[in-house]
């Protein structure tokens, strides 16, 4: 099983066109608590799908609220 780090997730986020500094995001704090709005959140998830070749179902998006949760999702779906 591959390991995906929070830095790899942030690197994928850098390709997204969002209005905040990706490097200030904390891995264990919800995106909304860090000022990420719903449009930027959707953009970030699209960047994850593209970078890691995974598909994030709409009903799963709401449960991916932190970088740590995204790391776990990517690991589980790329094994």
PyMOL Python script that loads the backbone (N, CA, C, O; Angstrom):
from pymol import cmd

cmd.read_pdbstr("""\
ATOM      1  N   UNK A   1       0.845  -1.180   0.000  1.00  0.00           N
ATOM      2  CA  UNK A   1       0.000   0.000   0.000  1.00  0.00           C
ATOM      3  C   UNK A   1       0.892   1.246   0.000  1.00  0.00           C
ATOM      4  O   UNK A   1       1.803   1.364   0.820  1.00  0.00           O
ATOM      5  N   UNK A   2       0.629   2.153  -0.907  1.00  0.00           N
ATOM      6  CA  UNK A   2       1.418   3.373  -1.019  1.00  0.00           C
ATOM      7  C   UNK A   2       1.074   4.346   0.106  1.00  0.00           C
ATOM      8  O   UNK A   2      -0.046   4.355   0.617  1.00  0.00           O
ATOM      9  N   UNK A   3       2.034   5.146   0.474  1.00  0.00           N
ATOM     10  CA  UNK A   3       1.819   6.188   1.471  1.00  0.00           C
ATOM     11  C   UNK A   3       1.718   7.517   0.737  1.00  0.00           C
ATOM     12  O   UNK A   3       2.518   7.810  -0.151  1.00  0.00           O
ATOM     13  N   UNK A   4       0.741   8.308   1.111  1.00  0.00           N
ATOM     14  CA  UNK A   4       0.571   9.636   0.553  1.00  0.00           C
ATOM     15  C   UNK A   4       0.712  10.623   1.701  1.00  0.00           C
ATOM     16  O   UNK A   4       0.008  10.528   2.706  1.00  0.00           O
ATOM     17  N   UNK A   5       1.622  11.564   1.543  1.00  0.00           N
ATOM     18  CA  UNK A   5       1.870  12.519   2.627  1.00  0.00           C
ATOM     19  C   UNK A   5       1.054  13.794   2.439  1.00  0.00           C
ATOM     20  O   UNK A   5       0.559  14.084   1.350  1.00  0.00           O
ATOM     21  N   UNK A   6       0.931  14.539   3.521  1.00  0.00           N
ATOM     22  CA  UNK A   6       0.212  15.808   3.434  1.00  0.00           C
ATOM     23  C   UNK A   6       0.925  16.764   2.481  1.00  0.00           C
ATOM     24  O   UNK A   6       0.272  17.581   1.831  1.00  0.00           O
ATOM     25  N   UNK A   7       2.245  16.678   2.387  1.00  0.00           N
ATOM     26  CA  UNK A   7       2.971  17.543   1.455  1.00  0.00           C
ATOM     27  C   UNK A   7       2.646  17.186   0.013  1.00  0.00           C
ATOM     28  O   UNK A   7       2.557  18.076  -0.833  1.00  0.00           O
ATOM     29  N   UNK A   8       2.466  15.905  -0.285  1.00  0.00           N
ATOM     30  CA  UNK A   8       2.079  15.508  -1.639  1.00  0.00           C
ATOM     31  C   UNK A   8       0.685  16.038  -1.977  1.00  0.00           C
ATOM     32  O   UNK A   8       0.426  16.436  -3.113  1.00  0.00           O
ATOM     33  N   UNK A   9      -0.202  16.041  -0.995  1.00  0.00           N
ATOM     34  CA  UNK A   9      -1.538  16.596  -1.196  1.00  0.00           C
ATOM     35  C   UNK A   9      -1.429  18.097  -1.449  1.00  0.00           C
ATOM     36  O   UNK A   9      -2.065  18.621  -2.364  1.00  0.00           O
ATOM     37  N   UNK A  10      -0.626  18.788  -0.644  1.00  0.00           N
ATOM     38  CA  UNK A  10      -0.444  20.231  -0.848  1.00  0.00           C
ATOM     39  C   UNK A  10       0.164  20.521  -2.216  1.00  0.00           C
ATOM     40  O   UNK A  10      -0.220  21.489  -2.872  1.00  0.00           O
ATOM     41  N   UNK A  11       1.107  19.692  -2.649  1.00  0.00           N
ATOM     42  CA  UNK A  11       1.707  19.882  -3.970  1.00  0.00           C
ATOM     43  C   UNK A  11       0.651  19.764  -5.067  1.00  0.00           C
ATOM     44  O   UNK A  11       0.678  20.516  -6.042  1.00  0.00           O
ATOM     45  N   UNK A  12      -0.275  18.822  -4.907  1.00  0.00           N
ATOM     46  CA  UNK A  12      -1.364  18.688  -5.877  1.00  0.00           C
ATOM     47  C   UNK A  12      -2.265  19.923  -5.823  1.00  0.00           C
ATOM     48  O   UNK A  12      -2.739  20.399  -6.854  1.00  0.00           O
ATOM     49  N   UNK A  13      -2.496  20.435  -4.618  1.00  0.00           N
ATOM     50  CA  UNK A  13      -3.327  21.635  -4.449  1.00  0.00           C
ATOM     51  C   UNK A  13      -2.713  22.848  -5.133  1.00  0.00           C
ATOM     52  O   UNK A  13      -3.438  23.726  -5.601  1.00  0.00           O
ATOM     53  N   UNK A  14      -1.378  22.909  -5.198  1.00  0.00           N
ATOM     54  CA  UNK A  14      -0.709  24.065  -5.799  1.00  0.00           C
ATOM     55  C   UNK A  14      -1.126  24.275  -7.250  1.00  0.00           C
ATOM     56  O   UNK A  14      -1.065  25.394  -7.758  1.00  0.00           O
ATOM     57  N   UNK A  15      -1.549  23.205  -7.917  1.00  0.00           N
ATOM     58  CA  UNK A  15      -1.977  23.315  -9.308  1.00  0.00           C
ATOM     59  C   UNK A  15      -3.381  23.894  -9.438  1.00  0.00           C
ATOM     60  O   UNK A  15      -3.805  24.291 -10.523  1.00  0.00           O
ATOM     61  N   UNK A  16      -4.089  23.936  -8.322  1.00  0.00           N
ATOM     62  CA  UNK A  16      -5.442  24.504  -8.326  1.00  0.00           C
ATOM     63  C   UNK A  16      -5.345  26.021  -8.265  1.00  0.00           C
ATOM     64  O   UNK A  16      -4.425  26.570  -7.658  1.00  0.00           O
ATOM     65  N   UNK A  17      -6.276  26.675  -8.880  1.00  0.00           N
ATOM     66  CA  UNK A  17      -6.298  28.133  -8.875  1.00  0.00           C
ATOM     67  C   UNK A  17      -7.229  28.594  -7.752  1.00  0.00           C
ATOM     68  O   UNK A  17      -8.425  28.796  -7.961  1.00  0.00           O
ATOM     69  N   UNK A  18      -6.650  28.757  -6.550  1.00  0.00           N
ATOM     70  CA  UNK A  18      -7.445  29.136  -5.381  1.00  0.00           C
ATOM     71  C   UNK A  18      -6.923  30.448  -4.795  1.00  0.00           C
ATOM     72  O   UNK A  18      -5.802  30.872  -5.076  1.00  0.00           O
ATOM     73  N   UNK A  19      -7.761  31.078  -3.976  1.00  0.00           N
ATOM     74  CA  UNK A  19      -7.452  32.411  -3.460  1.00  0.00           C
ATOM     75  C   UNK A  19      -6.866  32.417  -2.059  1.00  0.00           C
ATOM     76  O   UNK A  19      -7.176  33.311  -1.272  1.00  0.00           O
ATOM     77  N   UNK A  20      -6.035  31.450  -1.728  1.00  0.00           N
ATOM     78  CA  UNK A  20      -5.391  31.436  -0.424  1.00  0.00           C
ATOM     79  C   UNK A  20      -4.063  30.702  -0.537  1.00  0.00           C
ATOM     80  O   UNK A  20      -3.796  30.030  -1.534  1.00  0.00           O
ATOM     81  N   UNK A  21      -3.243  30.834   0.482  1.00  0.00           N
ATOM     82  CA  UNK A  21      -1.917  30.215   0.483  1.00  0.00           C
ATOM     83  C   UNK A  21      -2.034  28.759   0.918  1.00  0.00           C
ATOM     84  O   UNK A  21      -2.321  28.471   2.080  1.00  0.00           O
ATOM     85  N   UNK A  22      -1.815  27.856  -0.009  1.00  0.00           N
ATOM     86  CA  UNK A  22      -1.902  26.418   0.258  1.00  0.00           C
ATOM     87  C   UNK A  22      -0.987  26.017   1.408  1.00  0.00           C
ATOM     88  O   UNK A  22      -1.342  25.160   2.217  1.00  0.00           O
ATOM     89  N   UNK A  23       0.180  26.628   1.482  1.00  0.00           N
ATOM     90  CA  UNK A  23       1.172  26.223   2.484  1.00  0.00           C
ATOM     91  C   UNK A  23       0.762  26.537   3.916  1.00  0.00           C
ATOM     92  O   UNK A  23       1.388  26.046   4.855  1.00  0.00           O
ATOM     93  N   UNK A  24      -0.277  27.346   4.101  1.00  0.00           N
ATOM     94  CA  UNK A  24      -0.735  27.643   5.454  1.00  0.00           C
ATOM     95  C   UNK A  24      -1.738  26.614   5.971  1.00  0.00           C
ATOM     96  O   UNK A  24      -2.090  26.630   7.150  1.00  0.00           O
ATOM     97  N   UNK A  25      -2.201  25.720   5.097  1.00  0.00           N
ATOM     98  CA  UNK A  25      -3.186  24.726   5.520  1.00  0.00           C
ATOM     99  C   UNK A  25      -2.574  23.730   6.502  1.00  0.00           C
ATOM    100  O   UNK A  25      -1.465  23.236   6.300  1.00  0.00           O
ATOM    101  N   UNK A  26      -3.310  23.451   7.553  1.00  0.00           N
ATOM    102  CA  UNK A  26      -2.914  22.441   8.536  1.00  0.00           C
ATOM    103  C   UNK A  26      -3.585  21.126   8.165  1.00  0.00           C
ATOM    104  O   UNK A  26      -4.748  21.107   7.763  1.00  0.00           O
ATOM    105  N   UNK A  27      -2.852  20.033   8.302  1.00  0.00           N
ATOM    106  CA  UNK A  27      -3.326  18.728   7.845  1.00  0.00           C
ATOM    107  C   UNK A  27      -4.486  18.176   8.651  1.00  0.00           C
ATOM    108  O   UNK A  27      -5.279  17.391   8.131  1.00  0.00           O
ATOM    109  N   UNK A  28      -4.600  18.575   9.915  1.00  0.00           N
ATOM    110  CA  UNK A  28      -5.610  17.976  10.783  1.00  0.00           C
ATOM    111  C   UNK A  28      -6.750  18.915  11.152  1.00  0.00           C
ATOM    112  O   UNK A  28      -7.521  18.620  12.065  1.00  0.00           O
ATOM    113  N   UNK A  29      -6.865  20.038  10.456  1.00  0.00           N
ATOM    114  CA  UNK A  29      -7.920  21.015  10.721  1.00  0.00           C
ATOM    115  C   UNK A  29      -8.818  21.093   9.486  1.00  0.00           C
ATOM    116  O   UNK A  29      -8.328  21.122   8.357  1.00  0.00           O
ATOM    117  N   UNK A  30     -10.131  21.125   9.706  1.00  0.00           N
ATOM    118  CA  UNK A  30     -11.098  21.164   8.602  1.00  0.00           C
ATOM    119  C   UNK A  30     -10.845  22.375   7.701  1.00  0.00           C
ATOM    120  O   UNK A  30     -10.502  23.462   8.165  1.00  0.00           O
ATOM    121  N   UNK A  31     -11.023  22.151   6.419  1.00  0.00           N
ATOM    122  CA  UNK A  31     -10.797  23.215   5.441  1.00  0.00           C
ATOM    123  C   UNK A  31     -11.636  24.455   5.747  1.00  0.00           C
ATOM    124  O   UNK A  31     -11.131  25.576   5.684  1.00  0.00           O
ATOM    125  N   UNK A  32     -12.905  24.262   6.076  1.00  0.00           N
ATOM    126  CA  UNK A  32     -13.782  25.408   6.343  1.00  0.00           C
ATOM    127  C   UNK A  32     -13.299  26.209   7.538  1.00  0.00           C
ATOM    128  O   UNK A  32     -13.431  27.433   7.559  1.00  0.00           O
ATOM    129  N   UNK A  33     -12.739  25.531   8.535  1.00  0.00           N
ATOM    130  CA  UNK A  33     -12.201  26.224   9.705  1.00  0.00           C
ATOM    131  C   UNK A  33     -10.964  27.041   9.341  1.00  0.00           C
ATOM    132  O   UNK A  33     -10.551  27.921  10.096  1.00  0.00           O
ATOM    133  N   UNK A  34     -10.376  26.748   8.183  1.00  0.00           N
ATOM    134  CA  UNK A  34      -9.189  27.457   7.730  1.00  0.00           C
ATOM    135  C   UNK A  34      -9.535  28.483   6.643  1.00  0.00           C
ATOM    136  O   UNK A  34      -8.647  29.035   5.994  1.00  0.00           O
ATOM    137  N   UNK A  35     -10.827  28.729   6.457  1.00  0.00           N
ATOM    138  CA  UNK A  35     -11.258  29.759   5.516  1.00  0.00           C
ATOM    139  C   UNK A  35     -11.414  29.324   4.077  1.00  0.00           C
ATOM    140  O   UNK A  35     -11.523  30.168   3.188  1.00  0.00           O
ATOM    141  N   UNK A  36     -11.429  28.017   3.824  1.00  0.00           N
ATOM    142  CA  UNK A  36     -11.601  27.521   2.459  1.00  0.00           C
ATOM    143  C   UNK A  36     -13.097  27.480   2.150  1.00  0.00           C
ATOM    144  O   UNK A  36     -13.855  26.786   2.829  1.00  0.00           O
ATOM    145  N   UNK A  37     -13.520  28.221   1.126  1.00  0.00           N
ATOM    146  CA  UNK A  37     -14.942  28.222   0.777  1.00  0.00           C
ATOM    147  C   UNK A  37     -15.287  27.003  -0.087  1.00  0.00           C
ATOM    148  O   UNK A  37     -14.404  26.258  -0.511  1.00  0.00           O
ATOM    149  N   UNK A  38     -16.573  26.817  -0.335  1.00  0.00           N
ATOM    150  CA  UNK A  38     -17.029  25.604  -1.020  1.00  0.00           C
ATOM    151  C   UNK A  38     -16.504  25.516  -2.459  1.00  0.00           C
ATOM    152  O   UNK A  38     -16.214  24.418  -2.934  1.00  0.00           O
ATOM    153  N   UNK A  39     -16.377  26.633  -3.151  1.00  0.00           N
ATOM    154  CA  UNK A  39     -15.845  26.595  -4.514  1.00  0.00           C
ATOM    155  C   UNK A  39     -14.379  26.193  -4.522  1.00  0.00           C
ATOM    156  O   UNK A  39     -13.970  25.356  -5.326  1.00  0.00           O
ATOM    157  N   UNK A  40     -13.584  26.781  -3.633  1.00  0.00           N
ATOM    158  CA  UNK A  40     -12.171  26.405  -3.547  1.00  0.00           C
ATOM    159  C   UNK A  40     -12.027  24.947  -3.105  1.00  0.00           C
ATOM    160  O   UNK A  40     -11.137  24.239  -3.578  1.00  0.00           O
ATOM    161  N   UNK A  41     -12.897  24.500  -2.202  1.00  0.00           N
ATOM    162  CA  UNK A  41     -12.858  23.109  -1.739  1.00  0.00           C
ATOM    163  C   UNK A  41     -13.086  22.160  -2.918  1.00  0.00           C
ATOM    164  O   UNK A  41     -12.358  21.180  -3.074  1.00  0.00           O
ATOM    165  N   UNK A  42     -14.087  22.445  -3.743  1.00  0.00           N
ATOM    166  CA  UNK A  42     -14.359  21.610  -4.912  1.00  0.00           C
ATOM    167  C   UNK A  42     -13.171  21.624  -5.874  1.00  0.00           C
ATOM    168  O   UNK A  42     -12.822  20.592  -6.446  1.00  0.00           O
ATOM    169  N   UNK A  43     -12.557  22.784  -6.049  1.00  0.00           N
ATOM    170  CA  UNK A  43     -11.382  22.905  -6.917  1.00  0.00           C
ATOM    171  C   UNK A  43     -10.227  22.062  -6.376  1.00  0.00           C
ATOM    172  O   UNK A  43      -9.521  21.405  -7.141  1.00  0.00           O
ATOM    173  N   UNK A  44     -10.037  22.082  -5.062  1.00  0.00           N
ATOM    174  CA  UNK A  44      -8.977  21.280  -4.445  1.00  0.00           C
ATOM    175  C   UNK A  44      -9.218  19.789  -4.679  1.00  0.00           C
ATOM    176  O   UNK A  44      -8.292  19.049  -5.012  1.00  0.00           O
ATOM    177  N   UNK A  45     -10.454  19.356  -4.505  1.00  0.00           N
ATOM    178  CA  UNK A  45     -10.750  17.939  -4.715  1.00  0.00           C
ATOM    179  C   UNK A  45     -10.541  17.525  -6.168  1.00  0.00           C
ATOM    180  O   UNK A  45     -10.083  16.413  -6.436  1.00  0.00           O
ATOM    181  N   UNK A  46     -10.868  18.399  -7.096  1.00  0.00           N
ATOM    182  CA  UNK A  46     -10.611  18.098  -8.514  1.00  0.00           C
ATOM    183  C   UNK A  46      -9.110  17.947  -8.768  1.00  0.00           C
ATOM    184  O   UNK A  46      -8.689  17.103  -9.559  1.00  0.00           O
ATOM    185  N   UNK A  47      -8.311  18.767  -8.094  1.00  0.00           N
ATOM    186  CA  UNK A  47      -6.856  18.659  -8.271  1.00  0.00           C
ATOM    187  C   UNK A  47      -6.344  17.330  -7.721  1.00  0.00           C
ATOM    188  O   UNK A  47      -5.382  16.773  -8.249  1.00  0.00           O
ATOM    189  N   UNK A  48      -6.971  16.822  -6.678  1.00  0.00           N
ATOM    190  CA  UNK A  48      -6.592  15.519  -6.123  1.00  0.00           C
ATOM    191  C   UNK A  48      -6.956  14.409  -7.103  1.00  0.00           C
ATOM    192  O   UNK A  48      -6.166  13.492  -7.330  1.00  0.00           O
ATOM    193  N   UNK A  49      -8.148  14.493  -7.680  1.00  0.00           N
ATOM    194  CA  UNK A  49      -8.558  13.486  -8.662  1.00  0.00           C
ATOM    195  C   UNK A  49      -7.577  13.426  -9.828  1.00  0.00           C
ATOM    196  O   UNK A  49      -7.188  12.344 -10.269  1.00  0.00           O
ATOM    197  N   UNK A  50      -7.184  14.587 -10.316  1.00  0.00           N
ATOM    198  CA  UNK A  50      -6.257  14.642 -11.448  1.00  0.00           C
ATOM    199  C   UNK A  50      -4.863  14.156 -11.070  1.00  0.00           C
ATOM    200  O   UNK A  50      -4.244  13.402 -11.821  1.00  0.00           O
ATOM    201  N   UNK A  51      -4.370  14.578  -9.924  1.00  0.00           N
ATOM    202  CA  UNK A  51      -2.998  14.259  -9.523  1.00  0.00           C
ATOM    203  C   UNK A  51      -2.802  12.785  -9.188  1.00  0.00           C
ATOM    204  O   UNK A  51      -1.745  12.216  -9.462  1.00  0.00           O
ATOM    205  N   UNK A  52      -3.824  12.169  -8.593  1.00  0.00           N
ATOM    206  CA  UNK A  52      -3.658  10.805  -8.107  1.00  0.00           C
ATOM    207  C   UNK A  52      -4.475   9.782  -8.887  1.00  0.00           C
ATOM    208  O   UNK A  52      -4.424   8.591  -8.582  1.00  0.00           O
ATOM    209  N   UNK A  53      -5.225  10.229  -9.886  1.00  0.00           N
ATOM    210  CA  UNK A  53      -5.992   9.303 -10.711  1.00  0.00           C
ATOM    211  C   UNK A  53      -7.104   8.601  -9.957  1.00  0.00           C
ATOM    212  O   UNK A  53      -7.412   7.440 -10.230  1.00  0.00           O
ATOM    213  N   UNK A  54      -7.706   9.305  -9.008  1.00  0.00           N
ATOM    214  CA  UNK A  54      -8.820   8.739  -8.253  1.00  0.00           C
ATOM    215  C   UNK A  54     -10.093   9.501  -8.600  1.00  0.00           C
ATOM    216  O   UNK A  54     -10.046  10.629  -9.092  1.00  0.00           O
ATOM    217  N   UNK A  55     -11.211   8.877  -8.340  1.00  0.00           N
ATOM    218  CA  UNK A  55     -12.501   9.531  -8.509  1.00  0.00           C
ATOM    219  C   UNK A  55     -13.139   9.660  -7.133  1.00  0.00           C
ATOM    220  O   UNK A  55     -13.284   8.675  -6.408  1.00  0.00           O
ATOM    221  N   UNK A  56     -13.518  10.883  -6.783  1.00  0.00           N
ATOM    222  CA  UNK A  56     -14.141  11.129  -5.492  1.00  0.00           C
ATOM    223  C   UNK A  56     -15.640  11.295  -5.727  1.00  0.00           C
ATOM    224  O   UNK A  56     -16.071  12.299  -6.295  1.00  0.00           O
ATOM    225  N   UNK A  57     -16.443  10.312  -5.290  1.00  0.00           N
ATOM    226  CA  UNK A  57     -17.895  10.427  -5.478  1.00  0.00           C
ATOM    227  C   UNK A  57     -18.461  11.619  -4.712  1.00  0.00           C
ATOM    228  O   UNK A  57     -17.950  11.991  -3.656  1.00  0.00           O
ATOM    229  N   UNK A  58     -19.514  12.209  -5.254  1.00  0.00           N
ATOM    230  CA  UNK A  58     -20.130  13.372  -4.612  1.00  0.00           C
ATOM    231  C   UNK A  58     -20.505  13.103  -3.158  1.00  0.00           C
ATOM    232  O   UNK A  58     -20.331  13.969  -2.301  1.00  0.00           O
ATOM    233  N   UNK A  59     -21.019  11.904  -2.878  1.00  0.00           N
ATOM    234  CA  UNK A  59     -21.445  11.609  -1.514  1.00  0.00           C
ATOM    235  C   UNK A  59     -20.266  11.413  -0.558  1.00  0.00           C
ATOM    236  O   UNK A  59     -20.463  11.381   0.657  1.00  0.00           O
ATOM    237  N   UNK A  60     -19.073  11.285  -1.073  1.00  0.00           N
ATOM    238  CA  UNK A  60     -17.874  11.126  -0.234  1.00  0.00           C
ATOM    239  C   UNK A  60     -17.192  12.467   0.043  1.00  0.00           C
ATOM    240  O   UNK A  60     -16.444  12.594   1.012  1.00  0.00           O
ATOM    241  N   UNK A  61     -17.443  13.453  -0.795  1.00  0.00           N
ATOM    242  CA  UNK A  61     -16.757  14.745  -0.676  1.00  0.00           C
ATOM    243  C   UNK A  61     -16.932  15.388   0.699  1.00  0.00           C
ATOM    244  O   UNK A  61     -15.979  15.935   1.254  1.00  0.00           O
ATOM    245  N   UNK A  62     -18.130  15.325   1.241  1.00  0.00           N
ATOM    246  CA  UNK A  62     -18.392  15.968   2.525  1.00  0.00           C
ATOM    247  C   UNK A  62     -17.607  15.344   3.673  1.00  0.00           C
ATOM    248  O   UNK A  62     -17.362  16.003   4.683  1.00  0.00           O
ATOM    249  N   UNK A  63     -17.208  14.083   3.530  1.00  0.00           N
ATOM    250  CA  UNK A  63     -16.461  13.433   4.607  1.00  0.00           C
ATOM    251  C   UNK A  63     -14.960  13.710   4.515  1.00  0.00           C
ATOM    252  O   UNK A  63     -14.211  13.351   5.423  1.00  0.00           O
ATOM    253  N   UNK A  64     -14.521  14.332   3.450  1.00  0.00           N
ATOM    254  CA  UNK A  64     -13.104  14.658   3.271  1.00  0.00           C
ATOM    255  C   UNK A  64     -12.873  16.106   3.677  1.00  0.00           C
ATOM    256  O   UNK A  64     -12.772  16.989   2.826  1.00  0.00           O
ATOM    257  N   UNK A  65     -12.793  16.341   4.961  1.00  0.00           N
ATOM    258  CA  UNK A  65     -12.724  17.705   5.469  1.00  0.00           C
ATOM    259  C   UNK A  65     -11.325  18.157   5.873  1.00  0.00           C
ATOM    260  O   UNK A  65     -11.130  19.333   6.183  1.00  0.00           O
ATOM    261  N   UNK A  66     -10.352  17.257   5.876  1.00  0.00           N
ATOM    262  CA  UNK A  66      -8.978  17.624   6.231  1.00  0.00           C
ATOM    263  C   UNK A  66      -8.006  17.002   5.228  1.00  0.00           C
ATOM    264  O   UNK A  66      -8.355  16.082   4.489  1.00  0.00           O
ATOM    265  N   UNK A  67      -6.807  17.517   5.223  1.00  0.00           N
ATOM    266  CA  UNK A  67      -5.767  16.928   4.370  1.00  0.00           C
ATOM    267  C   UNK A  67      -5.501  15.496   4.804  1.00  0.00           C
ATOM    268  O   UNK A  67      -5.303  14.625   3.957  1.00  0.00           O
ATOM    269  N   UNK A  68      -5.491  15.232   6.113  1.00  0.00           N
ATOM    270  CA  UNK A  68      -5.274  13.863   6.599  1.00  0.00           C
ATOM    271  C   UNK A  68      -6.324  12.899   6.058  1.00  0.00           C
ATOM    272  O   UNK A  68      -5.999  11.776   5.671  1.00  0.00           O
ATOM    273  N   UNK A  69      -7.587  13.337   6.032  1.00  0.00           N
ATOM    274  CA  UNK A  69      -8.653  12.485   5.510  1.00  0.00           C
ATOM    275  C   UNK A  69      -8.482  12.245   4.012  1.00  0.00           C
ATOM    276  O   UNK A  69      -8.770  11.155   3.518  1.00  0.00           O
ATOM    277  N   UNK A  70      -8.020  13.250   3.301  1.00  0.00           N
ATOM    278  CA  UNK A  70      -7.765  13.080   1.869  1.00  0.00           C
ATOM    279  C   UNK A  70      -6.612  12.105   1.649  1.00  0.00           C
ATOM    280  O   UNK A  70      -6.674  11.263   0.753  1.00  0.00           O
ATOM    281  N   UNK A  71      -5.567  12.213   2.457  1.00  0.00           N
ATOM    282  CA  UNK A  71      -4.443  11.268   2.359  1.00  0.00           C
ATOM    283  C   UNK A  71      -4.947   9.836   2.491  1.00  0.00           C
ATOM    284  O   UNK A  71      -4.605   8.975   1.681  1.00  0.00           O
ATOM    285  N   UNK A  72      -5.760   9.585   3.513  1.00  0.00           N
ATOM    286  CA  UNK A  72      -6.299   8.245   3.746  1.00  0.00           C
ATOM    287  C   UNK A  72      -7.145   7.777   2.571  1.00  0.00           C
ATOM    288  O   UNK A  72      -7.033   6.629   2.142  1.00  0.00           O
ATOM    289  N   UNK A  73      -7.989   8.656   2.052  1.00  0.00           N
ATOM    290  CA  UNK A  73      -8.844   8.309   0.919  1.00  0.00           C
ATOM    291  C   UNK A  73      -7.986   7.924  -0.289  1.00  0.00           C
ATOM    292  O   UNK A  73      -8.244   6.907  -0.934  1.00  0.00           O
ATOM    293  N   UNK A  74      -6.981   8.722  -0.590  1.00  0.00           N
ATOM    294  CA  UNK A  74      -6.141   8.444  -1.765  1.00  0.00           C
ATOM    295  C   UNK A  74      -5.414   7.111  -1.591  1.00  0.00           C
ATOM    296  O   UNK A  74      -5.333   6.325  -2.535  1.00  0.00           O
ATOM    297  N   UNK A  75      -4.892   6.851  -0.412  1.00  0.00           N
ATOM    298  CA  UNK A  75      -4.202   5.583  -0.159  1.00  0.00           C
ATOM    299  C   UNK A  75      -5.165   4.404  -0.383  1.00  0.00           C
ATOM    300  O   UNK A  75      -4.819   3.427  -1.047  1.00  0.00           O
ATOM    301  N   UNK A  76      -6.358   4.512   0.173  1.00  0.00           N
ATOM    302  CA  UNK A  76      -7.344   3.428   0.056  1.00  0.00           C
ATOM    303  C   UNK A  76      -7.790   3.195  -1.378  1.00  0.00           C
ATOM    304  O   UNK A  76      -8.126   2.067  -1.741  1.00  0.00           O
ATOM    305  N   UNK A  77      -7.800   4.234  -2.198  1.00  0.00           N
ATOM    306  CA  UNK A  77      -8.348   4.115  -3.546  1.00  0.00           C
ATOM    307  C   UNK A  77      -7.290   4.031  -4.645  1.00  0.00           C
ATOM    308  O   UNK A  77      -7.625   4.033  -5.830  1.00  0.00           O
ATOM    309  N   UNK A  78      -6.038   3.958  -4.266  1.00  0.00           N
ATOM    310  CA  UNK A  78      -4.983   3.761  -5.272  1.00  0.00           C
ATOM    311  C   UNK A  78      -4.219   2.463  -5.037  1.00  0.00           C
ATOM    312  O   UNK A  78      -3.257   2.162  -5.744  1.00  0.00           O
ATOM    313  N   UNK A  79      -4.648   1.707  -4.049  1.00  0.00           N
ATOM    314  CA  UNK A  79      -3.953   0.434  -3.726  1.00  0.00           C
ATOM    315  C   UNK A  79      -4.264  -0.627  -4.732  1.00  0.00           C
ATOM    316  O   UNK A  79      -3.771  -1.749  -4.618  1.00  0.00           O
TER     317      UNK A  79
END
""", "prot")
cmd.dss("prot")
cmd.show_as("cartoon", "prot")
cmd.util.cbc("prot")
cmd.orient("prot")
